[in-house]
Amino acid sequence: MWGWSCVVSAGLGVVETMRVLVTGGTGFVGAHTARALLAAGHGVRLYVRDREKAVRLYRGWGLEVPECVVGDIADEGAVAEALSGCDGVVHAAALVSLKARDAERVYATNTRGVASVIGGAVRRGLASIVYVSSVSALFVPGQAIPADAPVAPARSAYGRSKAECERMVRRWQEEGAPIRTTYPTGIVGPDDPGLSEANHAVRTFLRDTMVMTSSGFQAVDVRDLAQLQVALLKESEGPRRVFAGGRYLAWEELARVFDELVGRRVRRVPVSGGLMRIAGRVADVVRRVWDFDFPLTGEAMEIATRWVPVPDDPALDALGVQYRPVHETYGDTARWLWRAGHLSERQVGALAHPVERAA
């Protein structure tokens, strides 16, 4: 029987609270989810590899540092101890690397991590389990992604690991385990402990150039994704799969958003989708000889040039989650990139002086 939650009085009524284990609690998605949980009054336990990083991160945000358990997501015993006493879990941790020499480690870490974290939560009978997947696990070039989309084939070690993790999670869901899977597109937003792939792209757009090609860019604000995951933890309907598509903009539309935000015309370079895909395939071949870690791959270029927009999930309204405006998302992201030293004041333009701009 799936059971969870404790009920406490909060002065204005009875509020259901949980104690939630968050893996990847010093990463982009995990940290924002932990912040959203804390803001909602829930207890948070972080499963991290580096406690000092967690201390620096949360104190830097002006927050009390949550309880931390140090360990590897592939360590089933350590994960089991971390799950003890928790009502729910958000599994946001994953190893990401494009280097060929890391392929075996990426695949093993991610698949064992899901077996340990999600599998461990299922065996304990936790009623609130959220797994952070990715729409890319369902992506077939040039095709729309339906709600019941099968797992798509993948070429990279990371892509193959996400596909296998998806299959494992779906088997548990078919058995009735209350796992709620979120499928974000690109994830952008401020306060990024590292520099996620989508935020790296935003920096490139403003610092270097925007490539005008086929298709467009779809991304969800990490803060909206965090709110969705908190809402799903409180669900009681059993297994669910929810798309977190966010906002889709054709490349020229996105460029105009940045024009308006920074107060100048960002640099644009037209490149055909076919040429982009050839470059990605060439990079895959080169990587076999020169093991570079730059996000130019055949898979990435297929996504960049042949993406079909993911529609809003009907579940969002019922869960009380609304996406914030694109100008707010990209404005906050670019301004954070400047303050964090990833962009210069000139590159963010008017965003560096919003009061003067308003005047």
NUVEXGU-966376 format. One record per residue (C-alpha): x, y, z. Coordinates in steps of 0.25 Angstrom, whole numbers, padded with zeros to 4 digits, always signed. Layout:
# residues N
XYZ...
This chain:
# residues 359
+0000+0000+0000+0005+0014-0004+0005+0023+0008+0011+0037+0011+0011+0050+0017+0009+0056+0031-0001+0067+0034+0002+0079+0043-0005+0091+0047-0001+0104+0041-0010+0114+0048-0018+0117+0036-0022+0102+0035-0017+0089+0033-0006+0087+0023+0000+0074+0017+0015+0074+0018+0025+0064+0013+0039+0060+0015+0045+0059+0002+0059+0054-0003+0064+0062-0015+0075+0056-0023+0084+0065-0031+0081+0076-0020+0093+0084-0025+0089+0083-0039+0080+0093-0047+0067+0085-0047+0069+0079-0033+0073+0092-0026+0061+0099-0031+0052+0088-0028+0058+0088-0014+0056+0103-0013+0041+0102-0017+0039+0090-0007+0045+0099+0004+0037+0111+0000+0024+0102+0001+0028+0098+0015+0033+0084+0012+0045+0077+0019+0056+0074+0009+0068+0065+0010+0078+0066-0001+0086+0054-0007+0099+0060-0012+0113+0057-0016+0119+0069-0009+0113+0075+0004+0122+0087+0003+0116+0091-0010+0102+0090-0005+0106+0099+0007+0112+0110-0002+0100+0109-0011+0089+0110-0001+0095+0120+0008+0098+0128-0005+0083+0129-0007+0081+0133+0007+0075+0120+0011+0077+0110+0022+0085+0098+0017+0076+0086+0016+0080+0073+0022+0090+0067+0013+0094+0052+0011+0107+0050+0003+0107+0038-0007+0107+0033-0021+0093+0031-0028+0098+0017-0032+0101+0013-0018+0088+0005-0015+0091+0004+0000+0094+0019+0002+0082+0022-0006+0073+0013+0003+0079+0020+0016+0076+0034+0010+0061+0029+0006+0059+0025+0021+0049+0034+0027+0045+0041+0015+0031+0042+0009+0035+0045-0005+0046+0047-0015+0050+0055-0027+0061+0049-0035+0068+0060-0043+0082+0055-0043+0089+0050-0055+0103+0049-0061+0104+0057-0074+0117+0057-0083+0119+0056-0098+0133+0051-0097+0135+0037-0103+0143+0032-0092+0132+0035-0082+0121+0027-0090+0122+0015-0081+0122+0022-0068+0110+0031-0073+0101+0020-0076+0105+0012-0064+0103+0023-0054+0090+0028-0060+0083+0014-0061+0088+0009-0047+0084+0023-0041+0069+0020-0046+0070+0006-0041+0075+0011-0027+0066+0023-0026+0053+0021-0033+0054+0006-0031+0057+0008-0016+0046+0017-0014+0036+0007-0021+0041-0004-0012+0039+0005+0001+0024+0008-0004+0026+0023-0005+0014+0030-0010+0021+0042-0016+0032+0039-0026+0036+0049-0037+0045+0045-0048+0051+0056-0057+0052+0050-0071+0054+0058-0084+0045+0060-0096+0058+0057-0104+0056+0042-0099+0043+0042-0108+0049+0051-0119+0048+0046-0134+0053+0056-0144+0042+0064-0151+0031+0057-0143+0021+0062-0133+0022+0055-0119+0009+0050-0115+0005+0048-0100+0007+0033-0102+0020+0034-0109+0029+0021-0109+0043+0022-0105+0051+0027-0116+0065+0022-0121+0077+0029-0117+0092+0030-0122+0099+0036-0110+0103+0029-0097+0095+0040-0090+0083+0038-0099+0083+0023-0098+0084+0024-0083+0072+0033-0082+0064+0023-0092+0067+0011-0083+0064+0019-0071+0050+0023-0077+0048+0008-0080+0051+0004-0066+0042+0015-0060+0030+0011-0070+0031-0003-0065+0029+0001-0051+0018+0010-0055+0011-0001-0062+0011-0009-0049+0004+0003-0042+0016+0010-0035+0012+0025-0033+0023+0030-0041+0021+0044-0048+0030+0046-0059+0033+0060-0064+0038+0062-0078+0044+0076-0079+0049+0082-0092+0061+0091-0091+0062+0097-0077+0066+0111-0075+0066+0121-0064+0074+0129-0054+0082+0123-0042+0089+0112-0049+0099+0105-0041+0107+0101-0053+0103+0105-0067+0093+0096-0073+0092+0093-0088+0080+0102-0091+0086+0114-0082+0100+0111-0090+0092+0113-0102+0086+0127-0097+0100+0131-0094+0104+0128-0108+0092+0135-0114+0096+0148-0107+0111+0147-0107+0114+0142-0121+0103+0140-0130+0089+0133-0133+0088+0123-0144+0076+0125-0152+0072+0111-0157+0059+0102-0158+0050+0099-0147+0052+0107-0134+0055+0107-0119+0046+0102-0108+0050+0103-0093+0043+0103-0080+0047+0112-0068+0053+0104-0057+0045+0111-0047+0032+0107-0054+0037+0093-0055+0041+0093-0040+0026+0097-0037+0021+0086-0046+0029+0076-0039+0025+0080-0025+0010+0080-0030+0012+0066-0035+0018+0061-0021+0005+0065-0015-0003+0057-0025-0011+0044-0021-0015+0039-0034-0003+0029-0036+0006+0028-0048+0006+0040-0058+0014+0046-0069+0014+0061-0071+0020+0069-0082+0027+0082-0078+0029+0088-0092+0030+0102-0088+0030+0113-0099+0033+0110-0113+0039+0121-0122+0044+0120-0136+0058+0124-0137+0055+0138-0143+0044+0140-0132+0054+0137-0121+0064+0147-0127+0054+0158-0127+0051+0155-0112+0066+0157-0109+0066+0169-0118+0055+0175-0109+0062+0171-0096+0076+0176-0099+0072+0188-0107+0080+0185-0119+0079+0175-0131+0086+0162-0127+0095+0156-0138+0089+0146-0147+0095+0136-0157+0086+0128-0166+0090+0114-0167+0082+0103-0174+0077+0092-0165+0083+0081-0175+0097+0088-0173+0095+0088-0158+0092+0073-0157+0104+0070-0166+0113+0078-0156+0107+0070-0145+0110+0057-0152+0124+0061-0155+0126+0065-0140+0122+0051-0136+0133+0045-0145+0143+0055-0140+0140+0052-0126+0145+0038-0128+0159+0044-0130+0159+0057-0123+0150+0055-0110+0145+0069-0109+0133+0073-0099+0126+0083-0108+0111+0082-0110+0112+0079-0125+0106+0066-0128+0097+0059-0138+0086+0058-0128+0087+0072-0124+0086+0077-0138+0074+0068-0141+0067+0075-0129+0072+0089-0133+0067+0088-0147+0056+0077-0147+0048+0080-0134+0033+0080-0135+0027+0088-0123+0022+0080-0111+0008+0086-0108+0004+0090-0094+0000+0078-0085-0015+0079-0081-0010+0074-0067-0003+0088-0064-0016+0095-0062-0022+0085-0052-0008+0085-0045-0009+0100-0044+0004+0102-0051+0005+0114-0062+0017+0117-0070+0023+0131-0068+0024+0141-0080+0036+0138-0089+0041+0152-0087+0042+0149-0072+0049+0136-0074+0059+0141-0084+0061+0154-0077+0064+0148-0063+0073+0137-0070+0081+0148-0077+0082+0157-0065+0087+0145-0057+0097+0141-0067+0103+0155-0066+0103+0156-0051+0110+0142-0051+0121+0147-0060+0117+0139-0072+0113+0151-0081+0118+0165-0081+0110+0178-0078+0110+0182-0092+0105+0168-0097+0093+0169-0088+0091+0184-0091+0078+0190-0086+0076+0178-0076+0088+0183-0068+0080+0196-0065+0065+0193-0064+0062+0206-0057+0069+0215-0067+0062+0207-0078+0048+0209-0071+0051+0224-0069
